[in-house]
Amino acid sequence: MGRTQHTGKRHGLHREIAGTIGLLTDEHDFTVMRRYRTFTFDDHETYLQQVEALLRTLADEGRHTTVALFDPEEYASFCAETGLEPDTPASRSRFTAELASTGATVPYDGQPLADLVPDLVDEAVRQTTWEYATTLLAGIGACASCGEDIGRAAFVRASELLVRVLDTAAPGDRHLVCSVATDTEPLLAVLSTEGDTDGTTRLDETEALEFTTVLAAGIATDNPGGLVMRTSGNGTTDKVYGWRLQGGGLQPLTEAEVFDAYCTDIESGGLIGPESGVDYCAPPDLGEQDPGTVHRH
């Protein structure tokens, strides 16, 4: 009788264990992993079906599971650094456990894998962008003339500008996009806020931090960039307007410029059809800006 009770308690604990599954989202990464003898799947489609079935089973058992983006190159580097044999399930489990705390993950809430994968890829891109922008700011160093840390000053400046942008916007929900050119590809950050009836603004602090970091990277490097915002309110027409990054500040875009910025695909450069019932307009005045706040080398 006592043994049965202990077994039941262990089963109860089993249901309370959270887990992480490392997912190979594309065919190329899957093919790379097939070089390992202990990775026994033959085709990507079957692999995805098996992963989805496992996720559903765990959910039916009441288990909370997150899905992490499994990158074969990062896995190989991890094994080399830690001295693990890469061709073992145990090593893959160790790497997946590492991803649970440091990598891009999304929770499984019963959604189809076809819906989860794009969210996981977006999360990975978002995390990589923030890490790159953070590293960029940290590596710029101090101003040659005054000794001020350029990255830190740019972040403070970006924070001030974001507050001004939100404070001057009409009441309602806001969707902001900041893009900054780099030597490789643009840095892109998105921030969505919700306006309450009492005038307060609710936002995700992590999103705000990442957005501010990308904006600061543009300020610190003086690279081309811009910020576009869409506002939505009850009973009012959606408005779209924006600014370009220039001289450590934000300079307003004209109606034609914001139309071009909002209706151009960032990745392909192709045109996107404008939405009906949307007002592409000049932005509100942000007040006096001091472009000399951020010193550079």
N, C-alpha and C positions, 0 to 999 in steps of 0.2 A: 504493500500500500504506500509506504513512504517513498519507495523508488518511483512509483507512478506519479506521485505528487512532484518529486524533483524533476522528472521528465517534462511534466506539464509546465513547470516554471521555466525550464530551459527553452521550451517552445515559445513561451510568452516573451522571454528576452530576445529570442531570435527575431520576433516581429518588430522589436524596437531598435534593431540595428540599422543605421543608415548606411547606404552604400553608394559607390560611384562606378559607373561603367565608362571605360574609354572607347570612344566611337571613331572609326575610320569613315569619314563622311564622303570621301570621293574615291573613284576607281583607281587613281594613281597611287594614293597612299595605301590602299588595299593591296595593290600589286607589289609594292615595295615590301610589305609585311610578309608576303608569301615566300620570301627567300628563307624565312625561318621554318625549320622542319616542324616545330611544335605548333605553328599556326596552321591549323588544319582546314580552314575554309577554302573552297575552290573558286567561288565566284562572289562578286560583291553583292548582287541582288539577294542571293540566299543568305549571306551574312547579315544584311540589314533586316531581313525577315526574322531571322533567329534572334537578333537583338531586340526587335520590337516585341516578339513573343515573350522574351525574358522580362522585359520591362512591364508588360501587362501582368505577368504572373506575380512579380514582386509587388505590384500595386494591389492586386487582389488579396495578397497576404497582409496588406496593411503596411508594407515597407515603404519608406521614403528613399527615393533614388535620384541622384543627379547624374547627368550625362556630361562627360568631358570630351574635349576635342583631342584625339590621339594623333600626334604628329610623329611619323617614323624617324625623321631626322633628329628631333629632340630626344626621342627614345634612345637612339643609338648613342647620342652624346651623354645622356644620363647614365647609361650602362658603362660607358668608357670612364666617366668621372668617378663613379661609385665602385668600379671593379666588378660589376655584376655580369654574369653570362647572359647575353641578350636572347638567346634561343631557349628560353624557359618561361612557362606561364607565371612562375613566381616573380620573375623580374618584371614582366608586364604588369603584374598586380602592384608591385612596389612603385612603378612609374605612375600608374593610375592613381594610387594613393597620394602621390606627390601632386598630381594634377588637381586633386580635390581641394588642396589648400592654396595652390599658386596659379593654376591654369584657368582657362575659360570653361565655365560650367553653366548649365541651365537645369532647373528641376524638371523631372518628369511628372506631369499631372494628368496623364491619361491621353494626351494629345497624340495624333498620328505622328510617326517618325518623319513623314514628309513635311510636317509643320514644324517639328522640333529642330531639324537640321539647319534651316535658314537662320533660326534664332541663335543657334549655337555658333554658326559661322559669324554672324553679326557681333556676337559677344566677344569672339576671339579677335575680330578686327578692332573693336572698340578698346579692348584691353591692350592690344599691340600699339595702337595709336597713342594711348595715354602713356604707356611705358616709354615710347620713343620721344614724345614731347617732354616728358619729365627728364629723361636722360639728356636731351638737347639743352634744356634750361640749366641743368646742373653743370654741364660741361662748358658753358660759355665763359664763366669766370668773372673776374672783377673788372670794373672800368679802369682803364689805364690812367685816367686823370684824377679821379676822385676815390678810387678804391671800392666803390659800392658794388655789391654783388648784382650783376645785370639780370640774371634769371629771377632772383627774388624780387627785385624792383619791378620787373615786367609782370610778375604774377600779381603783385599789389595793384599795379596799374590796370591789369585786366579785370581784377575783381571790382575795382571802382567803376570801370566802364560797363560791366555787366549790370551792376546795380542801377546805373543811370538808364540803361536801355530798358530795364524792367520797370523802373519807376515812371518813365515817360510814356509807356505803352498804355493803350486804352484798357479798361477793365475787361476781364475775360480770360480765356485760355490763350497761351502763347506757345509757338513752336519755333525754336531758333536753330539755325545751322551756321556753323563757323568753319571755314575752309582756309587753309594756309598752304602755299606752295613750298615744296622742298626739292632737293636735288633728285629724289627718286619719284615720289608720287605725293599727291596732296594729303595733308592731315585733315581729317574731317571729324567734327564733334557735333552732337545733337543734344538739345536741351528742351524739354517740354515742361510747362508749368500750368497750373490750374488756378484760376482766380475765384475766390469766394465772394459771396454777396457783401461781406463786410469790408471788402477791399484788400484783404490779405492775399498773398501769393504762396501757393504750396508747390514745392519742387523737390526732386530727388537730390539729396546732398552729394551722392556719388556722381551723378550726371553733371551737377553744377561744378564739382571739382575738376572733372575731366574737361568740360567745356572751357573753364577758365584757364586750364593748363595749355590747351591748344591755342587759345587766344593769346596767352602770354608768349608762347613760342613765336607767333607771328610778330608780336611787338618787339621781342628781344632780338630777333634776327633781321627785322625790317624786310622780311620776304613778302611778296604780294599775297594778299588774302582779303577776306571780307566776311561780313556777318549779315545774314538775311533773316528776317522774322515775319511770321504770319500770326496775326491776332484774330481770334474768333470770340464773338460775344452774342448773347441772346438778342435776337431781333435786329442785328446789325450785319452789314456786309463784311465778309472777311477782308482784311487789309494785309498787303505784303509790301514790305519796304526793307531797306538795308543800308549798309555802310561799307566802305572799303577801308582797309588798314593802311594808314599813311602817317609817317612821322611819329609813331608811338600813340596815335589816336585814331578815332573813327571819323571819316569824312563821308557825308551823305551821298548816296547814289541818287541819280535822277530817276524819274518814273521809267524812262526807256531802259536805263541801265539795270534797274531792279527787275524789270520784265525779262531782260536777257539772262540775268543771273538765275532767276527762278525757273525759267523755261529752258534751261540748258542742262543736259545730263552731264554730271561731273566726270564720270568715268569715260564715256564715249565722245563727249563734246557735241552730240547731236541735239536737235531741238525737241522739246517736249511741248505738246499742245497746251495752250493756256486754259485755265478753268474758267467757265462762265460764272458770272456773279462774284468775281474776285476783283478787288480794287488794288491795282499796282500803283503805288504812290510814293511820294517823297517822305522820308522819316521825320518824326518830331525833332525839335532842337534839343540836343543833349546838354546845352550850356557851354560855358567856357571850358576848354581843354588845354592842358599844359603839355605840349609835346616834348618838352625838355625834361620831364620827370624821369625818363629812362635814359641813362647814359650808355654809350656803346664804346667799343674799343676805338 
